[in-house]
Structures are given as structure tokens and as C-alpha cells.
Amino acid sequence: MARRKRKEKHEEHVDESWLIPYADLLTLLLALFIVLFAMSSIDANKFQMMARAFNSTFVGGTGVLEYPSPTPDGEMEQLDMTKTEQKQESEQEIEKLKEAEKKIREYIDKKGLNDKLKTSLTDEGLLITINNDILFESGSIFVRNRDEDLAKEISQLLVMEPPRSIIVSGHTDNIPIKNAQFESNWELSVMRAVEFMKLLLTNPSLSPELFSAKGYGEFRPISDNGTKLGRQKNRRVEILILPLVQKQQPV
């Protein structure tokens, strides 16, 4: 009788063996969602690290992440090499622009033009700033005859090997202009940039297809238009020498 009671008690025990595969399933689903999240960030390096980590964890059977990576190892190595090469090329280009800047500064010192010409290395490239007062008469777009030689000498400084793209931009102060030729400072700045660029391109060593001109009028001041000195600084022509290797935008 006692033996029968024990048997009935055993039959009433709930079978919980199903919990093991259920827990495994939940774990796999969690891993899947983590992987999907990692893929959505489009970071191949992180994806590979997670894949290896999960495959080493879920041993005993086919790994949950045992399928081709979106970026195979060989391609990832090639990508890393490409990035390294691009960085090296960018650093080399910066050094070349520094050499060009040094040559231009030597010319400025030799000619005693430190108060008229400035150079600076910016995120965009090598920038040469020329005060309008040494190039143009007030309200005129044509370089003065006595300053044409200066423009031509500057053109020699722009000859580089290999050639770089160059942007010439015109700028004015905020004093309004309106005459029979121009209705705004914007138009005046555009035409000054074009005329100065045309003078630079009389140098046969420069390639016209690498040049472009822009006009910003009074809308990009570098000094306070409330003072005479500030307005004088804002009246300028800028020459931007672009690097051969452009900066990569973050993904």
C-alpha cells in the first residue's frame, strides 16, 4: 500500500524538462536581437567581434553566428590598409602645402607685403588673402595696371606639381554700392574674383580647368565693419589651394 502511494506521488510530479530548450531558445533570440542591433550600426569591426564572441560562447552544435560576415576578413584587412594609405597621403599633402606656404611667405617678406598678403593653412586647404586696396580702385573690378605684375608673380607661386584645384573668391565690406554697373556688393565681389582669376590664368603653367571663382559680397567678414581698419580687412580677394586628398567624411 505504501509502495502504491509513493508511485502515485511520483506520477503527480510535473515534468520540467521542457524548460531547458525553452531557455536556450530565449538565449538565441536575445543573441539574434543583439546581432541585428549591431548590424544596424553598420560597424563591421564590432560585428565581427560580436560574432566571434557569441560563436565561442554557444559551443556544441552550429554556432548562431556561423554565416558569412558582411565584410569578409580579407576585405576588412584591405579596408584597413586603404584607410592607412589615405591617412598617409593626407599627411604627405599637408606637408606639401606647408612647403608651398613657406615659399609664398618668403615672397611676401622679400616684397615687404606682410601688411597686404597673408597665408594660413585651414581645414579646406592653403589660403592666401590679398587686400583689395593693393589691387582695385574703389568700385572697380579691374586690377590696377601698376599691380598687374604683382598678380602675375602670385600666379607663379600657384604652380605646383602635381597641380591643385584653386578657388578665387571676392569679398567686400558692408558699405552699399549701387551704380550703373553693379547693384550690390555681391556682384562686385564676383566680378573682381573673375577678373583676378583671368589675370592669374595668363600664366600658361596654370590649368584653367582647375580654377573656379566665387563672390561672397559682405557676407563673410573677417573683421568688424564698424571700423575703417575692419572694413579694409574685409575688402579682399582670397585664393584657396585645395589639397589633392580630400578629408573623408565620417560614416
Legacy VTK file of the C-alpha trace (Angstrom):
# vtk DataFile Version 3.0
C-alpha trace
ASCII
DATASET POLYDATA
POINTS 251 float
0.000 0.000 0.000
2.824 2.365 0.870
4.544 1.449 -2.394
1.409 2.413 -4.354
1.205 5.796 -2.614
4.786 6.574 -3.489
4.097 5.709 -7.108
1.047 7.974 -7.232
3.079 10.820 -5.724
5.733 10.352 -8.357
3.128 10.460 -11.125
1.884 13.815 -9.834
5.379 15.392 -10.233
5.390 17.987 -13.086
7.859 17.309 -15.908
10.016 20.442 -16.247
12.489 19.139 -18.825
10.951 21.487 -21.444
12.439 24.489 -19.627
15.950 23.690 -20.877
15.254 24.034 -24.642
12.972 26.994 -23.886
15.790 28.804 -22.071
18.137 28.016 -24.955
15.601 29.461 -27.368
15.314 32.674 -25.366
19.083 32.967 -25.257
19.311 32.533 -29.019
16.595 35.132 -29.584
18.447 37.564 -27.339
21.625 36.951 -29.313
19.745 37.490 -32.566
18.367 40.852 -31.453
21.805 41.955 -30.304
23.260 40.992 -33.679
20.516 42.847 -35.545
21.199 45.922 -33.458
24.918 45.657 -34.171
24.258 45.326 -37.904
22.054 48.413 -37.856
25.032 50.489 -36.696
26.953 49.454 -39.856
30.157 48.819 -37.950
31.835 45.784 -39.477
34.571 45.633 -36.855
32.089 45.461 -33.975
30.024 42.902 -35.865
32.980 40.557 -36.301
33.952 40.909 -32.646
30.429 40.060 -31.528
30.232 37.146 -33.951
33.403 35.600 -32.596
32.291 36.165 -29.005
28.901 34.501 -29.488
30.321 31.601 -31.500
32.850 30.891 -28.763
30.065 31.015 -26.152
27.455 28.865 -27.893
29.537 25.744 -28.401
28.196 22.284 -29.082
26.494 22.426 -32.474
26.237 25.025 -35.162
27.027 28.488 -33.855
24.261 31.058 -34.015
26.541 33.415 -35.976
28.228 30.902 -38.247
27.449 32.631 -41.529
29.486 34.975 -43.712
30.324 38.364 -42.207
29.052 41.406 -44.156
32.727 42.303 -44.604
34.953 39.236 -45.007
38.256 39.216 -43.160
40.250 39.770 -46.346
38.146 42.748 -47.336
38.358 44.157 -43.830
42.143 43.989 -43.940
42.077 45.651 -47.345
39.789 48.348 -45.960
42.161 48.968 -43.057
45.085 49.223 -45.482
43.153 51.682 -47.652
42.397 53.885 -44.638
46.039 53.794 -43.615
47.156 54.744 -47.105
44.633 57.588 -47.232
45.902 58.904 -43.908
49.488 58.767 -45.114
48.571 60.542 -48.363
46.710 63.203 -46.401
49.734 63.785 -44.151
52.028 63.998 -47.170
49.706 66.501 -48.830
49.692 68.677 -45.720
53.498 68.720 -45.821
53.437 69.787 -49.482
51.016 72.597 -48.713
53.283 73.699 -45.874
56.186 73.823 -48.321
54.087 75.939 -50.699
53.122 78.243 -47.838
56.775 78.656 -46.896
57.637 79.692 -50.465
54.788 82.218 -50.514
55.807 83.686 -47.172
59.375 84.094 -48.408
57.999 86.016 -51.376
55.856 88.206 -49.068
58.862 89.006 -46.867
61.054 89.754 -49.878
58.488 92.171 -51.338
57.629 93.753 -47.986
53.946 92.833 -48.321
53.298 91.499 -44.828
50.514 94.028 -44.254
48.872 93.223 -47.615
49.182 89.459 -48.089
48.515 86.714 -45.558
48.685 82.933 -45.692
47.127 80.287 -43.477
46.563 76.538 -43.520
42.881 75.817 -42.949
40.738 72.685 -42.881
39.955 73.352 -46.548
43.497 73.936 -47.793
46.134 76.658 -48.152
44.543 80.118 -48.082
46.176 83.266 -49.493
44.455 86.532 -48.556
45.132 89.670 -50.603
43.952 93.096 -49.502
41.731 94.632 -52.199
43.340 98.028 -51.682
46.502 96.867 -53.453
44.578 95.515 -56.456
41.477 97.600 -57.211
40.320 101.179 -57.265
37.121 101.808 -55.302
34.123 100.343 -57.130
36.279 98.887 -59.922
36.618 95.252 -60.908
39.859 95.598 -62.871
43.274 95.139 -61.308
45.228 98.386 -61.486
47.969 98.489 -64.120
50.670 99.003 -61.514
49.521 95.878 -59.641
49.259 93.521 -62.613
52.869 92.421 -62.132
52.072 91.521 -58.525
49.165 89.347 -59.691
51.374 87.641 -62.250
54.065 86.981 -59.652
51.430 85.435 -57.380
50.407 83.199 -60.286
53.938 81.774 -60.348
53.564 80.795 -56.702
50.474 78.766 -57.594
52.370 76.454 -59.937
52.619 73.116 -58.143
53.393 69.565 -59.162
51.003 67.901 -59.406
48.569 70.798 -59.987
45.891 71.508 -57.386
42.378 72.872 -57.792
42.153 76.566 -56.889
39.189 78.713 -55.857
39.387 82.505 -56.155
36.814 84.369 -54.059
35.956 88.056 -53.777
34.813 89.846 -50.601
33.711 93.394 -49.777
32.860 95.493 -46.749
29.243 96.300 -45.900
29.126 99.773 -47.423
26.327 99.560 -50.014
27.203 100.034 -53.667
24.776 100.830 -56.434
25.838 102.309 -59.719
25.240 101.842 -63.426
27.471 98.725 -63.418
26.658 96.988 -60.127
23.569 96.838 -57.974
25.184 95.106 -55.000
28.464 94.222 -53.308
27.760 90.630 -54.213
28.015 91.374 -57.928
31.124 93.487 -57.382
32.841 90.690 -55.425
32.000 88.078 -58.060
33.400 90.131 -60.934
36.551 91.042 -59.007
37.191 87.358 -58.377
36.647 86.561 -62.066
38.887 89.376 -63.321
41.661 88.497 -60.886
41.388 84.819 -61.851
41.657 85.728 -65.548
44.846 87.637 -64.796
46.295 84.650 -62.943
45.493 82.402 -65.904
47.641 84.436 -68.251
50.326 82.179 -66.780
50.473 79.247 -69.245
51.726 76.928 -66.490
48.322 77.043 -64.783
45.392 74.910 -65.955
42.100 76.849 -66.370
40.025 73.703 -65.758
41.322 73.621 -62.182
40.154 77.172 -61.404
36.802 78.486 -60.214
35.602 81.878 -58.941
33.144 82.850 -56.208
31.765 86.077 -54.791
30.554 86.497 -51.207
29.956 90.250 -51.072
29.876 91.485 -47.473
28.536 88.213 -46.081
31.795 86.633 -44.880
33.580 89.374 -42.930
36.805 88.608 -41.095
36.775 91.843 -39.117
34.417 94.461 -37.683
32.801 96.584 -40.381
32.225 99.251 -37.756
35.812 100.492 -38.093
37.823 101.757 -41.052
40.545 99.170 -40.437
37.958 96.399 -40.165
36.338 97.375 -43.454
39.737 97.460 -45.099
40.426 93.878 -43.960
37.056 92.723 -45.239
37.760 94.080 -48.728
39.862 91.232 -50.004
40.490 88.536 -52.583
41.198 85.014 -51.368
42.967 82.201 -53.182
42.266 78.746 -51.794
44.594 75.940 -52.889
42.763 72.672 -52.336
44.632 69.529 -51.252
44.774 66.589 -53.618
43.467 64.300 -50.871
40.107 65.465 -49.560
39.124 64.665 -45.965
36.921 61.628 -45.593
33.518 62.328 -44.096
32.551 60.125 -41.144
30.049 57.378 -41.967
LINES 1 252
251 0 1 2 3 4 5 6 7 8 9 10 11 12 13 14 15 16 17 18 19 20 21 22 23 24 25 26 27 28 29 30 31 32 33 34 35 36 37 38 39 40 41 42 43 44 45 46 47 48 49 50 51 52 53 54 55 56 57 58 59 60 61 62 63 64 65 66 67 68 69 70 71 72 73 74 75 76 77 78 79 80 81 82 83 84 85 86 87 88 89 90 91 92 93 94 95 96 97 98 99 100 101 102 103 104 105 106 107 108 109 110 111 112 113 114 115 116 117 118 119 120 121 122 123 124 125 126 127 128 129 130 131 132 133 134 135 136 137 138 139 140 141 142 143 144 145 146 147 148 149 150 151 152 153 154 155 156 157 158 159 160 161 162 163 164 165 166 167 168 169 170 171 172 173 174 175 176 177 178 179 180 181 182 183 184 185 186 187 188 189 190 191 192 193 194 195 196 197 198 199 200 201 202 203 204 205 206 207 208 209 210 211 212 213 214 215 216 217 218 219 220 221 222 223 224 225 226 227 228 229 230 231 232 233 234 235 236 237 238 239 240 241 242 243 244 245 246 247 248 249 250
